[in-house]
Amino acid sequence: MKIIRYTEDHRQKWEEFVSNSKNGTFHLSRNFIDYHGMKFSDHSLLAFDEDQLVGVLPMNESGKEAFSHQGLTYGGWVLSNNIRLDEFHRLFVVFLQYIEGNGFEQVHYKTIPFMYHQVPAQEDVHMLFLAGAKCTGQHVNPLIIPSNVPKFQERRVRGMKKALNEGIEIRVSEDFDSYYTILEDLLAAYSSTPAHSRSEILDLQKRFPNEIELHAAFNGDEMCAGILCFNTPNCVRFQYIASTLEGKEKGALDLLFATLIQETFSQKNYIDFGTSTHNQGASLALGISQQKEGFGARTSVQPIYTLPLNSVNWDALNAFVS
């Protein structure tokens, strides 16, 4: 097993691998990672078993710390469909040796949530356990299984009915400027701003026109609510949920949520509502959590691990495969 650092020469190989992996999505492609530009110091990795590429890891560095990747919602090793647990064990050992050999003192590791896997791919979670990594953060992601959605909260049902009576219509839109203005105005009320700039969202949508769609509610020709949907094979993620005051009064978001859950994405395995917590899971955004749970979303978690290189449990790792 050999691990090397990513360079632009590996771009095509990386993209093809992620597209055919067992747990990769467009979020983990170079085309997505690179929209950050020079914001992060990239130190992504490729793992080869003899001459066969078996894994890639989006990673960045900051000082003597390595992160799987700070600019991404989720990260972790993207793996070949054919890799076996004992083979990933060898990969992980070589990975830690690479990290240590390159002068890093600590690894921060975000997993790829199970709902984005095409087939199970939690080998990394077990290796982190054996190595003695500590869970130092945990995002709460409310999740829906469209084939088994709990009953909507009555308040949400009333909002849907009101929106229908008000003539609110739901459709896909390309008016990202109006949507972003709604988003900015909403967050300004909380003295906050979107994590992505207007130009970044437009750039991402142009890079992934088939995967990133804006679904919006309209009162006549005026947009009054919107949700940016990140579509992957198994799971769609609702990103940046926003409404005007008029939209809120007319129940526009309630109708938009219901339409996406019951119609647009009813054939998906999962719908990820995005995180309901702040500070890596330390505090709950209560109103946001209650809104999402009102549509039947229930708790899933995404752990974040920290592993100091001077405290790796090498005995446990080496004893795993005898």
C-alpha positions as semicolon CSV with decimal commas, in nm:
position;residue;x (nm);y (nm);z (nm)
1;M;0,000;0,000;0,000
2;K;0,137;0,341;-0,101
3;I;0,004;0,690;-0,027
4;I;0,099;0,995;-0,232
5;R;-0,001;1,361;-0,226
6;Y;-0,250;1,488;-0,483
7;T;-0,128;1,706;-0,770
8;E;-0,313;1,839;-1,073
9;D;-0,168;1,551;-1,275
10;H;-0,404;1,323;-1,080
11;R;-0,722;1,523;-1,150
12;Q;-0,879;1,292;-1,409
13;K;-0,790;0,982;-1,209
14;W;-0,943;1,138;-0,894
15;E;-1,267;1,239;-1,070
16;E;-1,315;0,899;-1,230
17;F;-1,244;0,723;-0,903
18;V;-1,493;0,930;-0,698
19;S;-1,763;0,875;-0,961
20;N;-1,722;0,498;-0,934
21;S;-1,648;0,467;-0,561
22;K;-1,874;0,316;-0,296
23;N;-1,912;0,634;-0,090
24;G;-1,815;0,930;-0,308
25;T;-2,040;1,217;-0,417
26;F;-1,989;1,531;-0,624
27;H;-1,907;1,713;-0,296
28;L;-1,581;1,515;-0,293
29;S;-1,480;1,580;-0,653
30;R;-1,193;1,812;-0,738
31;N;-1,437;2,036;-0,922
32;F;-1,623;2,096;-0,597
33;I;-1,317;2,113;-0,371
34;D;-1,144;2,362;-0,599
35;Y;-1,416;2,626;-0,581
36;H;-1,251;2,728;-0,252
37;G;-0,952;2,847;-0,451
38;M;-0,661;2,931;-0,220
39;K;-0,872;2,954;0,097
40;F;-0,727;2,625;0,224
41;S;-0,383;2,471;0,185
42;D;-0,468;2,147;0,006
43;H;-0,291;1,827;0,106
44;S;-0,523;1,567;-0,043
45;L;-0,407;1,207;-0,071
46;L;-0,434;0,908;-0,302
47;A;-0,382;0,547;-0,189
48;F;-0,257;0,276;-0,424
49;D;-0,245;-0,098;-0,370
50;E;0,034;-0,188;-0,610
51;D;-0,078;0,012;-0,918
52;Q;-0,448;0,013;-0,835
53;L;-0,609;0,328;-0,690
54;V;-0,816;0,215;-0,390
55;G;-0,886;0,537;-0,199
56;V;-0,869;0,917;-0,206
57;L;-0,887;1,159;0,086
58;P;-0,977;1,529;0,051
59;M;-0,748;1,690;0,308
60;N;-0,600;2,027;0,394
61;E;-0,325;2,133;0,630
62;S;-0,295;2,416;0,879
63;G;0,035;2,438;1,062
64;K;0,106;2,095;1,206
65;E;-0,255;1,981;1,187
66;A;-0,424;1,785;0,907
67;F;-0,798;1,811;0,837
68;S;-1,028;1,600;0,623
69;H;-1,127;1,876;0,462
70;Q;-1,227;2,199;0,643
71;G;-1,400;2,340;0,337
72;L;-1,636;2,043;0,295
73;T;-1,959;1,949;0,471
74;Y;-1,831;1,595;0,501
75;G;-1,504;1,421;0,421
76;G;-1,310;1,106;0,497
77;W;-1,164;0,832;0,282
78;V;-1,348;0,773;-0,045
79;L;-1,306;0,404;-0,121
80;S;-1,310;0,153;-0,403
81;N;-1,608;-0,082;-0,423
82;N;-1,367;-0,374;-0,406
83;I;-1,165;-0,281;-0,098
84;R;-1,192;-0,521;0,196
85;L;-1,165;-0,441;0,565
86;D;-0,819;-0,594;0,606
87;E;-0,700;-0,395;0,303
88;F;-0,835;-0,070;0,447
89;H;-0,660;-0,160;0,772
90;R;-0,331;-0,160;0,582
91;L;-0,427;0,165;0,410
92;F;-0,507;0,333;0,742
93;V;-0,179;0,225;0,901
94;V;0,014;0,361;0,602
95;F;-0,196;0,679;0,619
96;L;-0,099;0,742;0,981
97;Q;0,265;0,668;0,899
98;Y;0,244;0,920;0,613
99;I;0,087;1,184;0,838
100;E;0,350;1,132;1,107
101;G;0,632;1,123;0,854
102;N;0,525;1,458;0,711
103;G;0,552;1,633;1,045
104;F;0,185;1,657;1,139
105;E;0,103;1,632;1,507
106;Q;-0,273;1,588;1,491
107;V;-0,545;1,470;1,252
108;H;-0,903;1,603;1,253
109;Y;-1,131;1,367;1,065
110;K;-1,487;1,422;0,941
111;T;-1,670;1,109;0,833
112;I;-1,889;1,070;0,524
113;P;-2,242;1,018;0,666
114;F;-2,390;0,674;0,596
115;M;-2,681;0,813;0,391
116;Y;-2,437;0,921;0,120
117;H;-2,286;0,572;0,080
118;Q;-2,384;0,365;-0,222
119;V;-2,281;0,058;-0,019
120;P;-2,164;0,051;0,346
121;A;-1,828;0,222;0,397
122;Q;-1,755;0,273;0,765
123;E;-1,416;0,107;0,776
124;D;-1,261;0,438;0,878
125;V;-1,484;0,467;1,187
126;H;-1,355;0,134;1,319
127;M;-0,992;0,218;1,248
128;L;-1,031;0,549;1,430
129;F;-1,170;0,357;1,727
130;L;-0,876;0,118;1,729
131;A;-0,627;0,404;1,698
132;G;-0,776;0,579;2,001
133;A;-0,925;0,881;1,823
134;K;-1,161;1,093;2,033
135;C;-1,496;1,225;1,917
136;T;-1,446;1,601;1,960
137;G;-1,755;1,720;1,775
138;Q;-2,081;1,585;1,636
139;H;-2,319;1,755;1,398
140;V;-2,687;1,671;1,435
141;N;-2,845;1,622;1,092
142;P;-3,225;1,572;1,092
143;L;-3,300;1,305;0,834
144;I;-3,605;1,172;0,650
145;I;-3,657;0,833;0,486
146;P;-3,918;0,930;0,222
147;S;-4,071;0,581;0,219
148;N;-4,141;0,605;0,594
149;V;-4,207;0,966;0,694
150;P;-4,360;1,030;1,039
151;K;-4,682;1,229;1,036
152;F;-4,632;1,600;0,976
153;Q;-4,693;1,829;1,272
154;E;-5,041;1,984;1,259
155;R;-4,890;2,332;1,250
156;R;-4,701;2,242;0,933
157;V;-5,017;2,096;0,775
158;R;-5,205;2,417;0,847
159;G;-4,924;2,614;0,683
160;M;-4,941;2,396;0,370
161;K;-5,316;2,445;0,340
162;K;-5,282;2,818;0,388
163;A;-5,019;2,838;0,114
164;L;-5,245;2,648;-0,127
165;N;-5,536;2,879;-0,047
166;E;-5,308;3,181;-0,104
167;G;-5,215;3,052;-0,449
168;I;-4,849;2,982;-0,368
169;E;-4,680;2,781;-0,645
170;I;-4,370;2,562;-0,620
171;R;-4,121;2,531;-0,907
172;V;-3,754;2,500;-0,997
173;S;-3,596;2,841;-1,046
174;E;-3,277;2,986;-1,190
175;D;-3,327;3,321;-1,016
176;F;-3,039;3,283;-0,772
177;D;-3,010;3,658;-0,721
178;S;-3,360;3,691;-0,575
179;Y;-3,305;3,380;-0,365
180;Y;-2,972;3,503;-0,228
181;T;-3,125;3,838;-0,136
182;I;-3,395;3,655;0,062
183;L;-3,124;3,449;0,231
184;E;-2,913;3,753;0,317
185;D;-3,211;3,941;0,462
186;L;-3,310;3,641;0,673
187;L;-2,963;3,590;0,820
188;A;-2,908;3,963;0,874
189;A;-3,189;3,952;1,129
190;Y;-2,964;3,717;1,330
191;S;-2,649;3,925;1,268
192;S;-2,520;3,649;1,040
193;T;-2,425;3,599;0,677
194;P;-2,432;3,293;0,445
195;A;-2,125;3,069;0,456
196;H;-2,110;3,087;0,075
197;S;-2,101;3,421;-0,104
198;R;-2,342;3,501;-0,387
199;S;-2,066;3,443;-0,644
200;E;-1,964;3,113;-0,481
201;I;-2,319;2,976;-0,498
202;L;-2,348;3,081;-0,863
203;D;-2,009;2,926;-0,936
204;L;-2,104;2,597;-0,769
205;Q;-2,435;2,577;-0,952
206;K;-2,260;2,634;-1,286
207;R;-2,010;2,361;-1,201
208;F;-2,288;2,117;-1,106
209;P;-2,607;2,217;-1,293
210;N;-2,755;1,866;-1,263
211;E;-2,676;1,823;-0,894
212;I;-2,752;2,168;-0,747
213;E;-3,104;2,300;-0,799
214;L;-3,300;2,587;-0,651
215;H;-3,656;2,493;-0,560
216;A;-3,868;2,793;-0,472
217;A;-4,214;2,910;-0,371
218;F;-4,375;3,193;-0,566
219;N;-4,659;3,431;-0,496
220;G;-4,739;3,522;-0,854
221;D;-4,404;3,613;-1,008
222;E;-4,241;3,700;-0,676
223;M;-4,019;3,447;-0,501
224;C;-4,109;3,422;-0,133
225;A;-3,914;3,112;-0,020
226;G;-3,638;2,889;-0,148
227;I;-3,429;2,582;-0,071
228;L;-3,102;2,495;-0,243
229;C;-3,101;2,119;-0,305
230;F;-2,775;1,922;-0,337
231;N;-2,871;1,600;-0,514
232;T;-2,663;1,279;-0,485
233;P;-2,755;0,920;-0,584
234;N;-2,889;0,814;-0,242
235;C;-2,960;1,140;-0,065
236;V;-3,063;1,498;-0,130
237;R;-2,947;1,767;0,111
238;F;-3,155;2,075;0,182
239;Q;-2,916;2,368;0,203
240;Y;-2,992;2,731;0,289
241;I;-3,363;2,727;0,374
242;A;-3,495;3,082;0,344
243;S;-3,822;3,274;0,335
244;T;-3,945;3,631;0,320
245;L;-4,178;3,762;0,591
246;E;-4,465;3,740;0,344
247;G;-4,368;3,383;0,261
248;K;-4,366;3,296;0,629
249;E;-4,711;3,448;0,680
250;K;-4,854;3,259;0,381
251;G;-4,699;2,919;0,474
252;A;-4,476;2,912;0,165
253;L;-4,196;2,710;0,325
254;D;-4,445;2,457;0,460
255;L;-4,577;2,392;0,110
256;L;-4,225;2,390;-0,036
257;F;-4,103;2,132;0,217
258;A;-4,408;1,913;0,168
259;T;-4,376;1,923;-0,212
260;L;-4,009;1,825;-0,202
261;I;-4,068;1,544;0,049
262;Q;-4,389;1,398;-0,093
263;E;-4,332;1,455;-0,464
264;T;-3,999;1,583;-0,599
265;F;-3,767;1,361;-0,392
266;S;-4,011;1,091;-0,280
267;Q;-3,801;0,821;-0,453
268;K;-3,478;0,912;-0,273
269;N;-3,350;0,684;0,002
270;Y;-3,283;0,980;0,231
271;I;-3,342;1,353;0,264
272;D;-3,082;1,535;0,473
273;F;-3,214;1,857;0,626
274;G;-2,865;1,985;0,712
275;T;-2,738;2,052;1,060
276;S;-2,951;2,182;1,347
277;T;-2,659;2,253;1,579
278;H;-2,384;2,509;1,625
279;N;-2,026;2,483;1,756
280;Q;-1,973;2,127;1,632
281;G;-2,285;2,001;1,807
282;A;-2,243;2,184;2,136
283;S;-2,564;2,390;2,106
284;L;-2,903;2,333;1,946
285;A;-3,070;2,582;1,712
286;L;-3,407;2,512;1,871
287;G;-3,638;2,684;1,621
288;I;-3,460;2,528;1,324
289;S;-3,467;2,186;1,488
290;Q;-3,838;2,207;1,565
291;Q;-3,921;2,320;1,210
292;K;-3,736;2,026;1,055
293;E;-3,881;1,774;1,300
294;G;-4,226;1,915;1,223
295;F;-4,192;1,759;0,876
296;G;-4,091;1,419;1,014
297;A;-3,713;1,460;1,017
298;R;-3,541;1,264;1,292
299;T;-3,190;1,273;1,436
300;S;-2,881;1,137;1,266
301;V;-2,530;1,239;1,369
302;Q;-2,201;1,307;1,193
303;P;-1,905;1,262;1,430
304;I;-1,578;1,452;1,403
305;Y;-1,269;1,279;1,540
306;T;-0,935;1,409;1,664
307;L;-0,628;1,187;1,677
308;P;-0,298;1,318;1,822
309;L;-0,014;1,135;1,651
310;N;0,175;1,095;1,980
311;S;-0,106;0,889;2,131
312;V;-0,197;0,646;1,851
313;N;-0,276;0,302;1,992
314;W;-0,041;0,114;1,764
315;D;-0,078;-0,207;1,966
316;A;-0,452;-0,222;1,897
317;L;-0,407;-0,133;1,531
318;N;-0,132;-0,389;1,475
319;A;-0,324;-0,662;1,657
320;F;-0,643;-0,619;1,451
321;V;-0,526;-0,834;1,160
322;S;-0,308;-1,123;1,264
